[in-house]
């Protein structure tokens, strides 16, 4: 029977369980990418993410074309489009790799509908090392603290070896019509800043594999010692490739371990990504509500009172060099150093007293690695309303952080050399006191 392979956040051909299974079909496959920004609970992509998606689909389409398989592009809701493509192609089964946010509810309903119509439907693990139900506490609950979560992951059976690229596979005889990618205008929203983004990134599966091997060869040995220094290229640079599934976490895991490098700390960051995804599995509205419901009572400033401060933060004109450098790096390249992400997020929520959801939305629009789980999860961690036991003590002083992690101002001068020309928009000491007073309100609020 003809098999429909539905690509989602897994824009690769290696270690793609759904594609591997589909390529076993002697009658061939139909490869579909569906841009669904209409189904309930599905969050429309931000501008930088849309730019990356355009580039990634271009490369995936070329790789599949080399195998004689066209990539069919469609837009709309999965509930409408997938059955429509099944009917057009005569597919007898539909295969996809699982996602774990709001999409999983739509996937479950679609799977039930397809099977009721006599169409086989199967999903596979493709985006995580461990299934959310696999890593639980002794009482069967999801973990709320990272360290025991990661220990449980390390104690679990190791993730299976990644699958190779399919050795064979062919296009089905009946190929439905495809949208033209250019008509989607995915790069239009990034026109404000994508000139430097395009120069910063090489997109696609081959680039992802090259990035991993480069990191393991050149930077893994010093990763733990240098990863907090923003002026040094010490990180893996893999976050957007993982977000778009151009490389699988299983591939990263096994290639890293087989490299012989000291990768324990690096893999624990992969574990943090897992932790975010497992949390989002239970809370698909993670970008809308804090996990600690007491924060519903937090005295955030009103929009009319913070508009100028927010603009200064977004443009990197706060007068604090590390904050301004981070925001300029983000605007110009679609990425920001991890240490600096924490600093700018703390500055927005603690010193400017602006709701974390405002900052999360800005990152969602400007990050090429904006992930539906990791982005709100990390913002909640900094704000103190997420998986955290002591938010009261974590206020990242941007001046102290600059002195500690960028003492020669190499990073600050690279991205925001004019920062000191801008007056400091807040008094750090006074606003820290104000933030802690707000936390006292939360601490005494009754559980929601």
C-alpha positions in Angstrom: 0.0 0.0 0.0 1.1 3.6 -0.5 2.4 5.3 2.7 2.0 8.9 3.6 5.0 10.1 5.7 4.1 13.3 7.5 7.0 15.5 8.3 6.7 17.9 11.2 9.5 19.2 13.5 11.8 16.5 12.1 13.2 17.9 8.8 15.8 15.2 8.2 16.1 11.8 6.7 18.5 10.1 9.1 17.1 8.7 12.4 13.6 9.4 11.1 11.6 6.4 12.3 8.4 7.3 10.3 10.4 7.8 7.1 12.4 4.6 7.7 9.2 2.6 8.1 7.6 4.2 5.1 10.5 3.5 2.8 9.8 -0.2 3.4 6.6 0.2 1.4 7.1 -1.3 -2.1 4.4 0.9 -3.5 6.3 4.0 -2.4 5.7 7.0 -0.2 4.1 10.4 -0.3 6.2 12.9 1.7 4.1 15.7 3.2 5.0 18.8 5.2 1.9 20.5 6.6 2.1 24.0 8.0 -0.6 24.0 10.6 -1.0 27.3 12.4 -4.8 27.1 12.6 -5.6 24.1 14.9 -6.7 25.0 18.4 -3.8 25.5 20.7 -1.2 25.5 17.9 1.0 28.6 18.3 1.8 30.5 15.0 5.6 30.7 14.3 7.6 33.8 15.0 9.4 35.7 12.3 12.9 34.2 12.7 11.5 30.7 13.0 9.6 31.2 9.8 12.8 32.2 8.1 14.5 29.0 9.3 11.6 26.9 8.2 11.8 28.2 4.7 15.5 27.4 4.4 15.1 24.0 6.1 12.2 22.9 3.8 14.2 24.0 0.8 17.1 21.7 1.8 14.9 18.8 2.8 13.1 19.1 -0.5 16.4 18.9 -2.4 17.6 15.9 -0.4 14.3 14.0 -1.0 14.4 15.0 -4.7 17.8 13.3 -5.0 15.9 10.1 -4.1 13.1 10.8 -6.6 10.6 11.7 -3.8 8.9 15.1 -4.0 8.0 17.0 -0.8 4.4 17.9 -0.9 3.6 21.2 0.9 0.2 22.1 2.3 -1.2 24.6 4.8 -4.3 24.2 7.0 -5.5 22.1 9.9 -4.2 18.6 10.2 -7.7 17.3 10.7 -8.7 18.6 7.3 -5.5 18.4 5.2 -4.1 14.9 6.2 -7.3 13.0 5.2 -7.5 15.1 2.1 -3.9 14.1 1.0 -4.7 10.5 2.0 -7.7 10.5 -0.4 -5.7 12.2 -3.2 -2.8 9.8 -3.0 -4.8 6.6 -2.2 -2.5 6.1 0.9 -3.3 3.1 3.0 -1.3 4.2 6.0 0.0 7.4 7.6 3.2 7.6 9.6 4.6 10.4 11.7 7.0 11.1 14.6 5.3 12.3 17.8 5.2 15.8 19.2 4.4 16.5 22.8 2.6 19.8 23.2 -0.9 20.7 22.1 -0.3 18.9 18.9 -0.5 15.5 20.6 -4.2 16.0 21.3 -4.9 16.7 17.6 -2.7 13.8 16.6 -4.7 11.4 18.8 -8.0 12.5 17.3 -6.6 12.2 13.8 -5.2 8.8 14.4 -8.5 7.6 15.7 -10.3 9.1 12.7 -7.9 7.6 10.1 -8.2 4.1 11.7 -12.0 4.4 11.7 -11.8 5.1 7.9 -9.7 2.0 7.4 -6.3 3.8 7.1 -3.4 2.6 9.2 -1.9 5.3 11.4 1.2 4.9 13.5 3.4 7.4 15.4 7.0 7.0 16.5 9.4 8.6 19.0 11.6 10.9 17.0 12.2 14.1 18.9 13.1 13.1 22.5 15.5 10.7 24.2 12.8 9.5 26.5 9.0 9.4 26.4 7.4 11.6 29.0 5.6 8.6 30.6 9.0 6.8 30.8 10.7 9.1 33.2 8.5 9.6 36.3 8.8 9.7 40.1 8.1 6.7 42.3 4.5 7.8 42.5 4.2 8.0 38.7 4.2 11.8 38.5 6.4 14.0 36.3 9.4 15.5 37.9 9.4 19.1 39.0 13.1 19.4 39.9 15.8 18.9 37.3 18.6 17.1 39.2 16.5 14.0 40.1 14.9 14.0 36.7 18.3 13.8 35.0 19.5 11.2 37.4 16.4 9.1 36.5 17.2 9.6 32.8 20.8 8.4 33.3 19.5 5.4 35.2 17.0 4.5 32.5 17.9 2.2 29.6 20.0 4.1 27.2 18.3 5.6 24.1 18.3 3.3 21.1 21.0 3.8 18.5 19.9 6.3 15.8 18.6 4.8 12.5 20.7 5.4 9.4 19.4 7.1 6.3 16.9 4.8 4.5 18.9 2.5 2.1 16.0 2.5 -0.4 12.6 4.0 -0.9 10.7 5.5 -3.8 7.9 7.9 -4.6 4.4 6.6 -4.8 2.8 6.6 -8.3 0.1 9.1 -7.3 1.6 12.4 -6.0 -0.8 15.1 -4.9 -0.3 18.7 -6.0 2.0 20.8 -3.8 1.9 24.4 -2.7 4.8 26.6 -3.9 7.0 27.4 -0.9 7.6 30.9 -2.1 3.8 31.6 -1.9 4.0 31.0 1.9 6.2 34.1 2.2 7.9 32.7 5.3 10.8 35.0 5.0 8.7 38.2 4.8 8.3 38.6 8.5 12.1 38.3 9.0 12.9 41.0 6.5 13.4 43.4 9.4 16.6 41.6 10.5 17.3 38.5 8.4 20.3 40.0 6.5 22.7 39.0 9.2 20.8 35.9 10.1 21.3 34.5 6.6 25.0 35.1 7.0 25.2 33.6 10.4 23.5 30.2 9.7 23.9 27.3 7.4 20.6 25.5 7.6 19.7 21.8 7.1 20.6 18.3 8.1 24.1 18.2 6.6 24.9 21.5 8.4 23.6 20.0 11.7 25.8 17.0 11.4 28.8 19.2 10.5 28.0 21.5 13.5 27.9 18.5 15.9 31.2 17.1 14.7 32.9 20.5 14.7 31.8 21.0 18.4 33.0 17.6 19.5 36.3 18.0 17.7 37.1 21.6 18.6 35.1 22.7 21.7 33.8 19.8 23.7 36.9 19.5 25.8 36.6 23.0 27.1 32.8 23.3 27.0 32.2 23.1 30.8 34.9 25.6 31.6 34.1 28.2 28.9 30.4 27.9 28.1 29.5 30.9 30.3 31.9 33.2 28.6 29.9 34.9 25.9 32.8 36.3 23.9 34.1 32.7 23.3 32.5 30.4 20.8 32.3 27.5 23.3 28.8 26.2 22.8 27.6 23.5 20.5 25.4 25.8 18.3 22.9 22.9 17.9 19.8 24.4 19.4 18.1 25.5 16.2 19.0 22.2 14.5 17.4 20.3 17.4 14.4 22.6 17.4 13.7 21.8 13.7 14.7 18.2 14.0 17.4 18.5 11.4 19.4 16.3 13.8 17.8 14.0 16.4 18.7 14.0 20.1 19.5 10.3 19.8 22.1 11.1 17.2 23.6 13.8 19.3 23.6 11.5 22.3 25.4 8.6 20.7 27.8 10.5 18.5 28.8 12.6 21.6 29.4 9.5 23.7 31.3 7.7 21.0 33.6 10.7 20.4 35.6 10.0 23.6 35.3 13.7 24.6 34.3 14.8 28.1 30.6 15.4 27.2 28.8 14.9 30.6 28.0 18.6 31.1 27.0 19.0 27.4 24.6 16.0 27.6 23.1 17.4 30.8 22.0 20.4 28.7 20.4 18.0 26.3 18.7 16.7 29.4 17.4 20.2 30.2 15.8 20.2 26.8 14.1 16.9 27.7 13.0 18.3 31.0 11.3 21.2 29.3 9.5 18.9 26.8 8.3 16.6 29.6 7.0 19.6 31.5 5.2 20.9 28.4 3.7 17.5 27.9 1.7 18.0 31.1 1.2 21.8 30.6 0.6 22.6 26.9 -0.3 26.2 27.9 3.2 26.8 29.3 3.6 30.1 27.4 0.3 31.4 28.9 0.3 30.5 32.6 3.0 30.0 35.2 3.4 26.6 36.8 3.3 28.3 40.2 -0.3 29.7 40.1 0.5 32.0 43.0 2.3 34.1 40.4 -1.1 35.1 39.1 -1.0 37.6 41.9 2.4 39.1 41.1 2.2 42.9 40.8 3.6 43.3 37.2 3.7 46.8 35.8 0.9 47.8 33.5 1.6 48.1 29.8 1.0 51.9 29.7 3.7 52.3 32.4 6.5 50.2 30.9 6.2 50.9 27.1 9.4 53.0 26.9 11.4 50.6 29.0 10.3 47.6 26.9 11.3 49.4 23.7 14.7 50.1 25.2 15.1 46.5 26.2 14.0 45.2 22.8 16.4 47.6 20.9 19.3 47.0 23.3 19.4 50.6 24.6 19.1 50.1 28.3 22.5 51.5 29.2 23.6 48.2 30.6 26.3 46.8 28.2 25.6 43.0 28.8 21.9 43.4 28.3 22.2 45.6 25.3 24.8 43.3 23.7 22.6 40.3 24.2 19.5 42.0 22.7 21.6 43.3 19.7 23.0 39.8 19.1 19.5 38.4 19.2 18.1 41.0 16.7 20.9 40.6 14.3 21.6 36.9 14.3 18.4 35.2 15.7 20.4 33.7 18.6 21.8 34.8 22.0 24.4 33.3 24.3 22.7 31.2 27.0 24.3 33.0 29.9 23.2 36.3 28.5 19.6 35.0 27.9 19.3 34.5 31.6 20.7 38.0 32.3 18.3 39.8 29.9 15.3 37.8 31.0 16.1 38.6 34.7 16.5 42.3 33.8 13.1 42.4 32.1 11.3 40.6 34.9 13.1 41.7 38.0 14.5 45.1 37.2 11.8 46.3 34.8 9.0 44.3 36.5 7.6 43.4 33.1 5.5 40.2 32.8 7.7 37.3 31.7 5.2 36.5 29.0 6.0 39.8 27.2 9.7 38.8 27.1 8.8 35.2 26.1 6.8 36.5 23.2 9.7 38.7 22.0 12.0 35.7 22.0 9.4 33.6 20.3 9.4 36.1 17.4 13.2 36.7 17.2 14.9 33.4 18.0 15.6 30.9 15.3 15.6 28.2 18.0 12.3 29.3 19.5 10.9 26.1 20.9 7.3 25.7 22.1 8.5 23.9 25.3 12.0 25.3 26.0 11.2 29.0 25.4 8.4 29.5 28.0 10.0 26.9 30.3 13.2 28.9 30.5 11.4 32.2 30.9 9.4 30.8 33.8 12.6 29.5 35.4 14.1 32.9 35.4 10.9 34.7 36.4 10.5 32.2 39.3 7.1 30.8 38.5 8.3 27.6 36.9 10.1 24.5 38.1 12.1 26.2 40.8 12.4 26.1 44.6 14.0 29.5 45.4 13.3 32.3 42.9 13.7 35.0 45.5 17.5 34.8 45.4 18.0 34.7 41.6 18.3 38.2 40.4 21.0 38.4 37.8 22.7 41.8 38.3 23.8 42.7 34.7 26.8 44.8 36.0 28.0 42.0 38.2 27.5 39.4 35.4 29.4 41.7 33.0 32.4 41.9 35.4 32.3 38.1 36.0 31.8 36.7 32.5 32.9 39.6 30.2 35.4 41.5 32.2 37.3 42.8 29.1 34.0 43.7 27.5 34.8 41.8 24.3 31.3 40.5 23.9 29.7 43.8 25.0 31.9 45.9 22.6 31.3 43.4 19.7 27.5 43.7 19.8 26.7 47.0 21.6 29.8 49.3 21.6 27.5 52.3 22.0 25.7 51.0 25.1 27.4 53.4 27.5 26.1 56.3 25.5 22.6 55.4 26.7 21.7 56.4 30.2 20.9 53.5 32.5 17.1 53.2 32.5 16.7 51.9 36.0 18.5 51.8 39.4 19.5 48.2 39.9 19.5 48.3 43.6 16.1 50.0 43.9 14.4 47.8 41.3 15.8 44.6 43.0 14.2 45.6 46.2 11.0 46.3 44.3 11.1 42.9 42.7 11.7 41.1 46.1 8.7 43.0 47.5 6.6 41.6 44.7 7.8 38.1 45.5 6.7 38.6 49.1 3.2 39.2 47.7 3.4 35.9 45.8 4.9 34.0 48.7 1.9 34.9 50.9 -0.7 34.4 48.2 -2.9 31.3 48.7 -2.3 28.4 46.3 -4.4 28.8 43.1 
